[in-house]
């Protein structure tokens, strides 16, 4: 769930949407992923004797009133970073605001370029990751793209041998499936950066942000009662960030790349990075924007991905498309018009979603088995966004 200017998503996959790794040791695989119906691609990780297997699907979400609405998500797959056959990058970038598509495409290109050109990447991946995000954010501010009320979130995974470095900025998510006896459990590799988190709430408050839902800003609810519960049980009126004396920018996340106006009230581009060493019990991981996880809990996503991976006779597309996504479309940047559009679109969306479905972001699934020389599958689906798989 993004900013009140409408956080939507990207184009159908093509060579310009990201480096899909069709070079070097990458080779096509004869099977097709059940959701994407695209040929799977393989890239070996020789240092630990396993193979990444992935495919891509992107699908524009359904907006009854704006059927031609631009998809603002983008993705990046870059294999053999710095010419190293053991280093690979996967990222999903969820643009928002009037220029969200331009922001997400700018960031997905520059971020991986900076990682690829950093000689310290393998010596200190955490430092290199943080430096790349901050430098990309600075370049976006100084580019020709107007990011005053636009930007992108980013969820990325750098595979280095048998280790995953997961860097997150925003409210997208990475999840890994872990075998536990006869069960497959979902473990989050990232934490959504939203005002639902007490630490993020306190941080942006100290930077001057007002944290209120739209109902509270409008006066329909008491602004002094700031108890929103947890994110996954929350309805359609989450806490958002507002400047002290205005009704903008209304971001529902506390970190992003771009969003120079929101940056003044504490929205930052510093990634939170987690590190995971792969074991035979790690079955696959999923990289997706909030268009998936806003409506599907991590465990449900893992269950669905696991089912697809174990029974190729089942078509899970209808199940996935039951995920209903709010479709806000607020492009005005003036304060009064922005605020009026927020309230109007919230009402219209709540009504129209009773009769239609809309899945608005991206997903990527990776299936590793590094200890058994079996392919590590990356299977992805997205709607109104991009996906890695």
C-alpha positions as CSV (number, residue, x, y, z in Angstrom):
1,X,0.0,0.0,0.0
2,X,1.7,3.1,-1.2
3,X,1.2,6.8,-1.4
4,X,-2.1,8.6,-1.9
5,X,-1.0,9.5,-5.5
6,X,-1.6,5.9,-6.5
7,X,1.0,3.3,-6.2
8,X,0.6,1.1,-9.2
9,X,3.1,-0.8,-11.3
10,X,5.2,-1.9,-14.9
11,X,5.3,-3.2,-18.4
12,X,5.3,-6.6,-19.8
13,X,8.7,-8.2,-19.6
14,X,11.1,-7.4,-22.4
15,X,14.8,-6.9,-22.7
16,X,14.4,-3.3,-21.6
17,X,12.6,-4.1,-18.4
18,X,15.6,-5.6,-16.9
19,X,18.7,-7.6,-17.6
20,X,17.0,-11.1,-17.7
21,X,20.4,-12.7,-17.9
22,X,20.2,-14.2,-21.4
23,X,24.0,-14.2,-21.8
24,X,27.1,-15.9,-20.5
25,X,26.2,-19.2,-18.8
26,X,22.5,-18.6,-18.8
27,X,20.7,-21.2,-20.9
28,X,17.0,-21.9,-21.6
29,X,15.3,-24.8,-20.0
30,X,12.7,-26.8,-21.9
31,X,10.0,-26.8,-19.2
32,X,7.7,-23.9,-18.7
33,X,6.4,-22.4,-15.5
34,X,2.7,-23.1,-14.9
35,X,1.8,-19.4,-14.3
36,X,4.1,-17.7,-16.7
37,X,4.1,-20.2,-19.6
38,X,7.5,-18.9,-20.4
39,X,10.6,-21.0,-20.9
40,X,12.5,-21.3,-17.7
41,X,16.1,-20.1,-17.7
42,X,19.0,-21.6,-15.8
43,X,22.2,-20.1,-14.4
44,X,24.6,-22.2,-12.5
45,X,26.3,-21.3,-9.2
46,X,29.4,-23.4,-9.6
47,X,31.0,-22.5,-6.2
48,X,28.3,-24.5,-4.4
49,X,27.2,-26.8,-7.2
50,X,23.6,-25.8,-7.7
51,X,21.6,-23.9,-10.3
52,X,19.2,-21.0,-10.3
53,X,16.1,-21.6,-12.4
54,X,13.8,-18.7,-13.2
55,X,11.1,-17.3,-15.4
56,X,9.2,-14.0,-15.6
57,X,5.6,-12.9,-15.9
58,X,4.0,-9.5,-15.6
59,X,0.4,-8.7,-16.0
60,X,-1.3,-5.3,-15.8
61,X,-3.9,-5.0,-13.1
62,X,-7.6,-4.3,-13.9
63,X,-8.9,-0.8,-13.2
64,X,-12.5,-0.5,-14.5
65,X,-12.3,3.3,-14.8
66,X,-8.7,3.6,-16.1
67,X,-8.1,0.6,-18.3
68,X,-5.1,2.2,-20.0
69,X,-3.4,3.1,-16.7
70,X,0.3,2.7,-16.8
71,X,2.0,-0.1,-15.0
72,X,4.6,1.5,-12.8
73,X,6.5,-1.6,-11.5
74,X,9.8,-2.7,-13.0
75,X,12.1,-5.6,-12.4
76,X,15.8,-6.4,-12.8
77,X,17.5,-9.7,-13.2
78,X,21.3,-9.4,-13.6
79,X,23.3,-12.6,-13.7
80,X,27.1,-13.0,-13.2
81,X,27.6,-9.6,-11.5
82,X,31.1,-8.4,-12.2
83,X,31.6,-11.4,-14.4
84,X,31.4,-13.7,-11.4
85,X,29.4,-16.8,-12.1
86,X,28.4,-17.1,-8.4
87,X,26.9,-13.7,-8.0
88,X,23.4,-12.9,-9.3
89,X,20.9,-10.1,-8.6
90,X,17.1,-10.1,-8.6
91,X,14.9,-7.0,-7.8
92,X,11.4,-5.7,-7.9
93,X,10.7,-2.0,-7.9
94,X,7.3,-0.7,-7.1
95,X,6.8,2.8,-8.5
96,X,4.2,5.3,-7.2
97,X,3.1,8.8,-7.9
98,X,2.6,10.6,-11.2
99,X,6.1,9.7,-12.4
100,X,6.3,6.3,-10.6
101,X,7.1,4.4,-13.8
102,X,10.1,6.6,-14.6
103,X,11.3,6.4,-11.0
104,X,11.2,2.6,-10.8
105,X,12.9,2.2,-14.2
106,X,15.6,4.7,-13.3
107,X,16.3,3.0,-9.9
108,X,16.3,-0.6,-11.3
109,X,18.9,0.4,-13.8
110,X,21.2,2.5,-11.7
111,X,21.1,0.4,-8.6
112,X,22.4,-2.7,-10.3
113,X,24.9,-0.7,-12.3
114,X,26.4,0.7,-9.0
115,X,26.6,-2.7,-7.4
116,X,28.2,-4.1,-10.5
117,X,30.9,-1.3,-10.6
118,X,31.7,-1.4,-6.9
119,X,35.0,-3.1,-6.3
120,X,34.1,-3.7,-2.6
121,X,30.9,-5.6,-3.4
122,X,32.2,-9.0,-2.5
123,X,34.4,-7.8,0.4
124,X,31.6,-5.9,2.1
125,X,28.2,-6.5,0.5
126,X,26.3,-4.7,3.3
127,X,28.3,-1.5,2.8
128,X,28.2,-1.7,-1.0
129,X,24.4,-2.3,-0.9
130,X,23.7,0.7,1.3
131,X,26.1,3.0,-0.7
132,X,24.3,1.9,-3.9
133,X,20.9,2.8,-2.6
134,X,21.9,6.2,-1.3
135,X,23.8,7.1,-4.4
136,X,20.9,6.0,-6.6
137,X,18.5,8.1,-4.5
138,X,20.8,11.1,-4.9
139,X,21.0,10.6,-8.6
140,X,17.2,10.4,-8.9
141,X,16.9,13.7,-7.0
142,X,19.3,15.3,-9.5
143,X,17.8,13.7,-12.6
144,X,15.3,15.2,-15.0
145,X,12.6,13.0,-13.4
146,X,10.3,15.0,-11.0
147,X,10.4,12.9,-7.8
148,X,9.0,15.5,-5.5
149,X,5.8,13.4,-5.1
150,X,6.9,10.3,-6.9
151,X,9.3,7.4,-6.2
152,X,9.7,3.7,-5.9
153,X,10.1,1.0,-3.2
154,X,12.6,-1.8,-3.8
155,X,13.0,-5.4,-2.7
156,X,16.2,-7.0,-3.9
157,X,18.1,-10.2,-3.4
158,X,21.8,-10.6,-4.2
159,X,22.9,-14.2,-4.4
160,X,26.5,-14.7,-3.6
161,X,27.3,-18.4,-3.7
162,X,25.1,-20.0,-1.0
163,X,24.3,-16.7,0.7
164,X,21.4,-14.3,0.1
165,X,21.7,-10.6,0.8
166,X,18.2,-9.2,1.0
167,X,18.0,-5.4,0.8
168,X,14.6,-3.7,1.3
169,X,13.5,-0.1,1.0
170,X,9.7,0.2,1.5
171,X,6.7,-2.0,1.9
172,X,7.5,-4.9,-0.5
173,X,8.7,-8.2,0.9
174,X,10.9,-11.2,0.5
175,X,9.9,-14.6,2.0
176,X,11.7,-17.9,2.1
177,X,10.1,-21.3,2.4
178,X,11.7,-23.6,5.0
179,X,11.1,-27.3,5.3
180,X,10.2,-28.3,8.9
181,X,9.5,-32.0,9.1
182,X,6.4,-32.5,7.0
183,X,5.6,-28.8,7.0
184,X,6.7,-25.9,4.8
185,X,6.9,-22.7,6.8
186,X,7.2,-19.1,5.6
187,X,9.9,-17.0,7.1
188,X,10.1,-13.3,6.2
189,X,13.5,-12.2,4.9
190,X,12.5,-8.5,5.1
191,X,10.3,-6.3,7.3
192,X,7.8,-4.0,5.8
193,X,8.8,-0.4,6.5
194,X,5.5,1.3,7.4
195,X,4.1,3.3,10.3
196,X,2.6,0.1,11.6
197,X,6.1,-0.6,12.9
198,X,6.7,1.2,16.2
199,X,10.4,1.9,15.5
200,X,9.6,3.4,12.1
201,X,6.6,5.3,13.5
202,X,8.8,6.9,16.1
203,X,11.6,7.7,13.7
204,X,9.4,9.6,11.2
205,X,7.6,11.4,14.1
206,X,10.9,12.7,15.3
207,X,11.5,14.1,11.8
208,X,8.2,16.1,11.9
209,X,5.8,13.8,10.2
210,X,2.2,13.6,11.2
211,X,1.1,10.0,11.2
212,X,-2.6,9.7,10.6
213,X,-5.1,7.8,8.4
214,X,-7.1,9.5,5.8
215,X,-10.2,9.3,8.1
216,X,-8.2,11.0,10.8
217,X,-6.9,13.8,8.6
218,X,-10.4,14.4,7.4
219,X,-11.8,14.5,11.0
220,X,-13.9,11.4,10.7
221,X,-11.9,9.7,13.4
222,X,-10.1,11.0,16.5
223,X,-6.5,11.8,15.5
224,X,-5.4,11.3,19.1
225,X,-6.2,7.6,19.0
226,X,-3.3,6.2,17.1
227,X,-3.9,2.5,17.4
228,X,-3.9,0.9,14.0
229,X,-3.3,-2.7,14.9
230,X,-1.0,-4.8,12.7
231,X,-0.6,-4.4,8.9
232,X,-2.1,-7.7,7.8
233,X,-5.3,-7.3,9.7
234,X,-5.8,-3.7,8.7
235,X,-8.5,-2.6,6.3
236,X,-8.2,0.0,3.6
237,X,-7.3,3.1,5.8
238,X,-3.7,2.7,6.9
239,X,-1.6,5.2,8.8
240,X,0.1,7.6,6.4
241,X,2.7,10.4,6.6
242,X,1.7,14.0,6.3
243,X,3.7,17.3,6.5
244,X,3.0,19.3,9.7
245,X,0.6,21.8,8.1
246,X,-0.6,20.1,4.9
247,X,-2.5,17.2,3.5
248,X,0.4,15.6,1.5
249,X,2.3,13.5,0.6
250,X,0.3,10.7,2.3
251,X,2.8,7.9,1.9
252,X,1.9,4.6,3.6
253,X,5.6,3.6,3.7
254,X,8.5,5.1,5.7
255,X,11.3,4.3,3.3
256,X,11.6,4.7,-0.5
257,X,13.9,5.9,-3.3
258,X,12.9,9.3,-4.6
259,X,9.9,11.1,-2.8
260,X,12.0,14.2,-2.1
261,X,9.0,15.9,-0.4
262,X,8.5,13.0,1.9
263,X,12.2,12.9,2.6
264,X,11.8,16.1,4.6
265,X,9.6,14.3,7.1
266,X,11.7,11.2,7.6
267,X,11.2,9.0,4.5
268,X,14.7,7.6,3.8
269,X,16.4,5.4,1.2
270,X,18.6,3.5,3.6
271,X,17.9,-0.2,3.1
272,X,17.4,-2.8,5.8
273,X,19.6,-5.8,4.9
274,X,19.3,-9.4,6.0
275,X,21.7,-12.2,5.4
276,X,20.7,-15.9,5.0
277,X,22.9,-18.9,4.3
278,X,21.1,-21.4,2.2
279,X,20.6,-25.0,3.5
280,X,18.9,-28.0,2.1
281,X,15.8,-27.0,4.1
282,X,15.4,-23.8,2.2
283,X,13.0,-24.7,-0.6
284,X,12.4,-21.4,-2.4
285,X,12.1,-17.7,-1.8
286,X,9.5,-15.2,-3.0
287,X,10.3,-11.6,-3.9
288,X,7.1,-9.5,-4.3
289,X,5.7,-6.0,-4.0
290,X,2.9,-5.2,-1.6
291,X,0.2,-5.9,-4.2
292,X,0.7,-9.5,-3.3
293,X,1.4,-9.3,0.4
294,X,-1.2,-6.7,1.2
295,X,-3.8,-9.3,0.6
296,X,-2.0,-12.6,0.9
297,X,-0.1,-13.5,4.1
298,X,3.4,-14.8,3.7
299,X,2.4,-18.4,4.6
300,X,-0.4,-18.3,2.0
301,X,2.0,-17.2,-0.7
302,X,4.4,-20.0,0.2
303,X,1.6,-22.6,0.3
304,X,0.5,-21.5,-3.2
305,X,4.0,-21.5,-4.5
306,X,4.8,-24.9,-3.0
307,X,1.6,-26.3,-4.5
308,X,2.4,-25.0,-7.9
309,X,5.9,-26.5,-7.7
310,X,4.6,-29.9,-6.6
311,X,1.6,-30.4,-8.9
312,X,2.0,-29.1,-12.4
313,X,-1.5,-30.2,-13.3
314,X,-3.2,-27.5,-11.2
315,X,-3.8,-24.1,-12.6
316,X,-3.5,-21.6,-9.7
317,X,-4.2,-18.5,-11.6
318,X,-7.8,-18.2,-10.5
319,X,-6.7,-18.6,-6.9
320,X,-4.1,-15.9,-7.2
321,X,-6.5,-13.5,-8.9
322,X,-8.8,-13.6,-5.9
323,X,-6.5,-11.1,-4.4
324,X,-8.3,-7.8,-4.5
325,X,-6.2,-4.7,-4.6
326,X,-7.2,-1.1,-4.1
327,X,-6.6,1.0,-7.1
328,X,-5.9,4.6,-6.2
329,X,-5.3,7.1,-9.0
330,X,-4.3,10.5,-7.7
331,X,-2.1,12.3,-10.1
332,X,-2.6,15.9,-9.0
333,X,0.2,17.4,-7.0
334,X,-1.6,20.4,-5.6
335,X,-2.5,20.0,-1.9
336,X,-6.3,20.6,-2.1
337,X,-6.8,18.6,-5.3
338,X,-4.6,15.8,-3.9
339,X,-6.5,15.5,-0.7
340,X,-9.9,15.6,-2.4
341,X,-8.8,12.9,-4.8
342,X,-7.6,10.7,-2.0
343,X,-11.0,10.7,-0.3
344,X,-12.9,10.3,-3.5
345,X,-10.7,7.4,-4.8
346,X,-10.9,5.6,-1.5
347,X,-14.6,5.6,-1.7
348,X,-14.8,4.7,-5.3
349,X,-12.3,1.9,-4.9
350,X,-14.1,0.4,-1.9
351,X,-17.3,0.2,-4.0
352,X,-15.8,-1.0,-7.3
353,X,-13.7,-3.7,-5.6
354,X,-16.9,-5.5,-4.6
355,X,-17.4,-6.3,-8.3
356,X,-14.0,-6.6,-9.7
357,X,-10.5,-8.0,-8.9
358,X,-7.2,-6.2,-9.2
359,X,-3.8,-7.5,-8.4
360,X,-1.3,-4.7,-8.6
361,X,2.2,-5.7,-8.1
362,X,5.0,-8.1,-8.7
363,X,6.2,-11.5,-7.5
364,X,9.3,-13.6,-7.8
365,X,9.9,-17.1,-6.5
366,X,13.2,-18.8,-6.1
367,X,13.5,-22.5,-5.3
368,X,17.0,-23.5,-4.0
369,X,18.5,-26.8,-3.2
370,X,22.1,-26.0,-3.1
371,X,23.3,-29.2,-1.4
372,X,21.8,-31.7,-3.9
373,X,22.8,-30.4,-7.4
374,X,19.1,-29.8,-8.2
375,X,17.8,-26.6,-9.9
376,X,17.0,-23.6,-7.7
377,X,13.8,-22.4,-9.3
378,X,12.9,-18.8,-9.5
379,X,9.2,-18.7,-10.5
380,X,7.4,-15.4,-10.6
381,X,4.0,-13.8,-11.3
382,X,2.9,-10.3,-11.1
383,X,-0.1,-8.2,-11.9
384,X,0.1,-4.5,-12.6
385,X,3.7,-4.9,-12.0
386,X,6.6,-7.1,-12.8
387,X,7.8,-10.3,-11.5
388,X,10.9,-12.4,-11.3
389,X,10.8,-16.1,-11.5
